[in-house]
């Protein structure tokens, strides 16, 4: 779940699955998309290609709503 703080530029509530939760957890520190994919691969089964696409899509969505700065 993603809830904005007082300084956030977006308003509302975001919800996701375990993949999104892992991505959000990784984003609490300075990281790269590749490191996030590695974290997903350590936790979930699936193709790295799909994980890479998921990471890119989630980061793009979070950026689009102002939840993160890249």
C-alpha positions as CSV (number, residue, x, y, z in Angstrom):
1,X,0.0,0.0,0.0
2,X,1.3,3.5,-0.9
3,X,0.0,6.4,1.2
4,X,1.2,10.0,0.5
5,X,2.9,12.0,3.1
6,X,2.3,15.7,3.7
7,X,5.1,16.6,1.2
8,X,4.0,14.2,-1.5
9,X,2.9,15.7,-4.8
10,X,0.2,13.0,-5.3
11,X,-3.0,12.5,-3.4
12,X,-4.8,9.2,-2.8
13,X,-4.0,5.7,-2.0
14,X,-2.2,3.1,-4.0
15,X,-2.4,-0.6,-3.7
16,X,-0.3,-3.4,-5.2
17,X,0.7,-7.0,-4.9
18,X,3.8,-8.7,-3.5
19,X,5.9,-7.7,-6.5
20,X,5.0,-4.0,-6.0
21,X,5.7,-4.3,-2.3
22,X,9.2,-5.7,-3.0
23,X,9.8,-2.9,-5.5
24,X,8.7,-0.2,-3.1
25,X,10.8,-1.7,-0.4
26,X,13.8,-1.6,-2.7
27,X,13.1,2.1,-3.5
28,X,13.5,3.1,0.1
29,X,17.3,3.1,-0.7
30,X,19.4,4.3,-3.6
31,X,19.1,1.5,-6.1
32,X,18.9,0.5,-9.8
33,X,16.3,-1.3,-11.8
34,X,18.7,-4.2,-12.1
35,X,19.1,-4.5,-8.3
36,X,15.4,-4.5,-7.9
37,X,15.1,-7.3,-10.5
38,X,17.7,-9.2,-8.5
39,X,15.6,-8.8,-5.4
40,X,12.5,-10.0,-7.2
41,X,14.3,-13.0,-8.6
42,X,15.5,-13.9,-5.1
43,X,11.9,-13.8,-3.8
44,X,9.7,-15.0,-6.7
45,X,9.9,-17.5,-9.6
46,X,9.5,-16.2,-13.1
47,X,11.5,-14.9,-16.1
48,X,13.9,-12.1,-15.5
49,X,12.6,-10.5,-18.7
50,X,9.1,-10.3,-17.2
51,X,10.5,-9.0,-13.9
52,X,12.4,-6.3,-15.7
53,X,9.3,-5.2,-17.6
54,X,7.3,-5.2,-14.3
55,X,10.0,-3.1,-12.5
56,X,10.1,-0.6,-15.4
57,X,6.3,-0.4,-15.5
58,X,5.9,0.1,-11.7
59,X,8.6,2.8,-11.6
60,X,7.1,4.6,-14.6
61,X,3.6,4.5,-12.9
62,X,5.0,5.7,-9.6
63,X,6.9,8.5,-11.4
64,X,3.8,9.5,-13.4
65,X,1.7,10.0,-10.3
66,X,4.5,11.9,-8.5
67,X,5.1,9.2,-5.9
68,X,8.8,9.0,-6.6
69,X,11.5,11.1,-8.2
70,X,13.9,9.3,-10.5
